[in-house]
């Protein structure tokens, strides 16, 4: 993130002639950010706290808190991703690189990991982790709000951890992710359900405002932008783990 991730944490084929949704529309699970240059942000204030040093400092505390492992279950997340040695994986909206050492180990010395975010201050912390742990298979990428800026057709898997709700232009981000995936590549979105939990309570996060969509809304939005839902795994207490491939 970031665009950020509570963690750190994707138009695909927005067809010409397809009616574009209104900004903030949730009933059908489809929102703004569909690729038009004039499209409004789907959630204009979601990333405001990352624009100040104080906000970024708070975010680092949230991303790196030791208690995060109890609900994030990072080892189980990696195991359920189905990563093989030699794979190329992108951690989009990676924030401070919460998963970088585990994902680097999963792809192995013959694989590659891209750690992408839109906040260079967060990426500096990723770079520190890469140097400290001598990770030779990691490349850090500074993206922007509409484009992850990954190489074309590079990835077997793109992971978005705790960050999809921070995508202000989800359609354009999904298009850039689609462009980065190999023909049989997968997208995994792990994000919070739009409901109360102890994490939101601890950090005084208003989940009704913070989470633009709930699980069903995310599935509908991804379908709208050209993605097929493959499966959802239920092993996380606060979050869903949803797997997608492109429809074509």
KAGI-V513160 format. One record per residue. RES is the residue in one letter. PSI is psi in degrees with one decimal (none if undefined). OMEGA is omega as a letter, one per 30 degrees, with the letter a starting at -180 (none if undefined). NEAR is the number of other ideal C-beta (glycine too) atoms within 10 Angstrom. Layout:
BEGIN
res:RES psi:PSI omega:OMEGA near:NEAR
res:RES psi:PSI omega:OMEGA near:NEAR
END
This chain:
BEGIN
res:X psi:96.2 omega:h near:29
res:X psi:145.0 omega:l near:29
res:X psi:29.4 omega:d near:31
res:X psi:174.6 omega:l near:28
res:X psi:142.4 omega:l near:29
res:X psi:31.1 omega:a near:28
res:X psi:-5.8 omega:a near:30
res:X psi:none omega:none near:31
res:X psi:none omega:none near:32
res:X psi:none omega:none near:30
res:X psi:117.0 omega:l near:25
res:X psi:159.5 omega:l near:27
res:X psi:75.3 omega:l near:17
res:X psi:105.4 omega:a near:19
res:X psi:139.7 omega:l near:11
res:X psi:136.9 omega:l near:6
res:X psi:-11.7 omega:l near:4
res:X psi:132.1 omega:a near:12
res:X psi:135.0 omega:a near:7
res:X psi:142.6 omega:a near:18
res:X psi:162.9 omega:l near:21
res:X psi:151.0 omega:l near:12
res:X psi:130.3 omega:l near:14
res:X psi:2.2 omega:a near:13
res:X psi:125.3 omega:a near:15
res:X psi:-19.1 omega:a near:18
res:X psi:-44.2 omega:l near:9
res:X psi:3.8 omega:l near:12
res:X psi:13.7 omega:a near:19
res:X psi:137.7 omega:a near:24
res:X psi:-174.0 omega:a near:29
res:X psi:177.3 omega:l near:21
res:X psi:40.7 omega:a near:28
res:X psi:4.0 omega:l near:23
res:X psi:-20.8 omega:l near:19
res:X psi:140.4 omega:a near:14
res:X psi:-26.0 omega:a near:6
res:X psi:6.4 omega:a near:4
res:X psi:134.2 omega:l near:21
res:X psi:160.1 omega:l near:15
res:X psi:141.5 omega:l near:18
res:X psi:-23.9 omega:a near:26
res:X psi:84.1 omega:a near:24
res:X psi:-23.0 omega:a near:12
res:X psi:2.3 omega:a near:10
res:X psi:-30.8 omega:a near:19
res:X psi:14.4 omega:a near:21
res:X psi:-37.3 omega:a near:9
res:X psi:-16.5 omega:l near:15
res:X psi:-2.2 omega:a near:21
res:X psi:-1.8 omega:l near:9
res:X psi:150.1 omega:l near:10
res:X psi:-39.0 omega:a near:8
res:X psi:-40.4 omega:l near:8
res:X psi:-39.7 omega:l near:14
res:X psi:-36.6 omega:l near:19
res:X psi:-42.3 omega:l near:11
res:X psi:-40.8 omega:a near:14
res:X psi:-41.4 omega:l near:25
res:X psi:-41.3 omega:l near:16
res:X psi:-43.7 omega:a near:10
res:X psi:-45.7 omega:a near:21
res:X psi:-38.4 omega:a near:24
res:X psi:2.9 omega:a near:15
res:X psi:134.3 omega:a near:15
res:X psi:-31.8 omega:a near:6
res:X psi:-13.3 omega:a near:10
res:X psi:-34.7 omega:a near:18
res:X psi:-27.9 omega:a near:11
res:X psi:-30.6 omega:l near:11
res:X psi:-25.4 omega:a near:14
res:X psi:-29.5 omega:l near:24
res:X psi:60.7 omega:a near:17
res:X psi:-36.9 omega:l near:16
res:X psi:-39.2 omega:l near:10
res:X psi:-36.2 omega:l near:13
res:X psi:-49.6 omega:a near:21
res:X psi:-42.8 omega:a near:17
res:X psi:-37.6 omega:a near:13
res:X psi:-10.0 omega:l near:16
res:X psi:-20.0 omega:l near:22
res:X psi:36.3 omega:a near:13
res:X psi:135.8 omega:l near:22
res:X psi:149.3 omega:l near:13
res:X psi:133.8 omega:a near:11
res:X psi:-10.3 omega:l near:12
res:X psi:157.2 omega:l near:21
res:X psi:121.7 omega:a near:23
res:X psi:142.3 omega:l near:28
res:X psi:129.9 omega:l near:29
res:X psi:95.4 omega:a near:29
res:X psi:135.0 omega:a near:33
res:X psi:51.6 omega:a near:30
res:X psi:-13.8 omega:a near:35
res:X psi:-125.4 omega:a near:34
res:X psi:8.0 omega:l near:28
res:X psi:41.1 omega:a near:28
res:X psi:-34.4 omega:a near:26
res:X psi:3.9 omega:a near:25
res:X psi:-43.7 omega:a near:24
res:X psi:-38.6 omega:a near:17
res:X psi:-43.2 omega:l near:16
res:X psi:-37.1 omega:l near:30
res:X psi:-43.1 omega:l near:25
res:X psi:-36.4 omega:a near:17
res:X psi:-40.3 omega:a near:20
res:X psi:-23.3 omega:l near:21
res:X psi:178.3 omega:a near:15
res:X psi:-21.4 omega:l near:11
res:X psi:-3.3 omega:l near:9
res:X psi:-173.1 omega:a near:19
res:X psi:144.7 omega:l near:21
res:X psi:126.8 omega:l near:30
res:X psi:127.4 omega:l near:24
res:X psi:110.5 omega:a near:29
res:X psi:141.3 omega:l near:28
res:X psi:169.0 omega:l near:31
res:X psi:-3.9 omega:l near:24
res:X psi:109.3 omega:a near:24
res:X psi:-28.3 omega:l near:11
res:X psi:-38.0 omega:l near:14
res:X psi:-40.3 omega:a near:27
res:X psi:-27.9 omega:l near:23
res:X psi:-36.7 omega:l near:11
res:X psi:-34.8 omega:l near:22
res:X psi:-46.1 omega:a near:25
res:X psi:-37.9 omega:l near:16
res:X psi:-42.7 omega:l near:12
res:X psi:-40.4 omega:l near:18
res:X psi:-45.0 omega:a near:22
res:X psi:-44.9 omega:a near:10
res:X psi:-39.6 omega:a near:9
res:X psi:3.9 omega:l near:14
res:X psi:49.9 omega:a near:7
res:X psi:110.8 omega:a near:19
res:X psi:-4.0 omega:a near:9
res:X psi:21.1 omega:a near:17
res:X psi:133.1 omega:l near:22
res:X psi:130.6 omega:a near:14
res:X psi:133.3 omega:a near:19
res:X psi:129.6 omega:l near:19
res:X psi:111.0 omega:l near:13
res:X psi:-167.1 omega:l near:23
res:X psi:-176.1 omega:a near:13
res:X psi:-18.9 omega:a near:15
res:X psi:-7.6 omega:a near:22
res:X psi:125.2 omega:l near:17
res:X psi:-16.2 omega:l near:28
res:X psi:37.2 omega:l near:14
res:X psi:155.0 omega:l near:22
res:X psi:153.2 omega:a near:14
res:X psi:134.1 omega:l near:10
res:X psi:45.2 omega:a near:13
res:X psi:-25.0 omega:a near:17
res:X psi:138.8 omega:l near:26
res:X psi:-28.3 omega:a near:20
res:X psi:136.9 omega:l near:23
res:X psi:130.5 omega:l near:28
res:X psi:134.3 omega:l near:27
res:X psi:103.4 omega:a near:31
res:X psi:116.8 omega:l near:28
res:X psi:32.1 omega:a near:28
res:X psi:-13.7 omega:a near:28
res:X psi:-36.3 omega:a near:27
res:X psi:-11.4 omega:l near:26
res:X psi:-0.4 omega:l near:29
res:X psi:110.6 omega:l near:30
res:X psi:-29.4 omega:l near:22
res:X psi:74.1 omega:a near:26
res:X psi:-36.5 omega:a near:31
res:X psi:-45.6 omega:a near:28
res:X psi:-36.2 omega:l near:26
res:X psi:-40.7 omega:l near:29
res:X psi:-35.8 omega:l near:32
res:X psi:-42.6 omega:a near:23
res:X psi:-33.8 omega:l near:23
res:X psi:-41.1 omega:l near:26
res:X psi:-42.6 omega:l near:20
res:X psi:-28.3 omega:a near:16
res:X psi:-16.9 omega:a near:25
res:X psi:143.6 omega:l near:24
res:X psi:164.9 omega:a near:14
res:X psi:-36.0 omega:l near:7
res:X psi:21.6 omega:a near:8
res:X psi:157.3 omega:a near:21
res:X psi:153.6 omega:l near:19
res:X psi:128.6 omega:l near:26
res:X psi:123.3 omega:l near:21
res:X psi:123.0 omega:l near:28
res:X psi:116.6 omega:a near:24
res:X psi:167.0 omega:a near:28
res:X psi:141.7 omega:l near:25
res:X psi:148.9 omega:l near:16
res:X psi:75.4 omega:a near:18
res:X psi:163.9 omega:a near:12
res:X psi:147.7 omega:l near:11
res:X psi:170.6 omega:a near:15
res:X psi:-31.3 omega:l near:12
res:X psi:-49.3 omega:l near:23
res:X psi:-39.2 omega:l near:18
res:X psi:-45.4 omega:a near:10
res:X psi:-42.9 omega:a near:11
res:X psi:13.2 omega:l near:13
res:X psi:47.2 omega:l near:6
res:X psi:125.0 omega:l near:16
res:X psi:98.3 omega:a near:8
res:X psi:-28.1 omega:l near:18
res:X psi:-35.5 omega:l near:10
res:X psi:-36.3 omega:a near:10
res:X psi:-39.3 omega:a near:17
res:X psi:108.1 omega:a near:23
res:X psi:-40.6 omega:a near:22
res:X psi:152.6 omega:l near:21
res:X psi:-177.4 omega:a near:17
res:X psi:-50.2 omega:a near:19
res:X psi:-37.1 omega:l near:13
res:X psi:-37.7 omega:l near:19
res:X psi:-43.9 omega:l near:24
res:X psi:-42.8 omega:a near:19
res:X psi:-40.4 omega:a near:18
res:X psi:-43.2 omega:l near:28
res:X psi:-39.4 omega:l near:24
res:X psi:-42.3 omega:l near:15
res:X psi:-37.2 omega:a near:23
res:X psi:14.5 omega:l near:28
res:X psi:21.7 omega:a near:20
res:X psi:144.4 omega:l near:23
res:X psi:128.1 omega:l near:12
res:X psi:121.5 omega:a near:15
res:X psi:-49.5 omega:a near:12
res:X psi:161.8 omega:l near:8
res:X psi:131.3 omega:l near:13
res:X psi:136.7 omega:a near:15
res:X psi:87.5 omega:l near:8
res:X psi:0.1 omega:a near:11
res:X psi:139.1 omega:a near:18
res:X psi:-31.9 omega:a near:13
res:X psi:-8.5 omega:a near:18
res:X psi:156.6 omega:l near:25
res:X psi:156.6 omega:a near:18
res:X psi:95.7 omega:a near:21
res:X psi:134.3 omega:a near:22
res:X psi:135.6 omega:a near:18
res:X psi:152.9 omega:l near:26
res:X psi:162.9 omega:l near:15
res:X psi:146.5 omega:l near:19
res:X psi:-29.5 omega:l near:12
res:X psi:none omega:none near:7
END
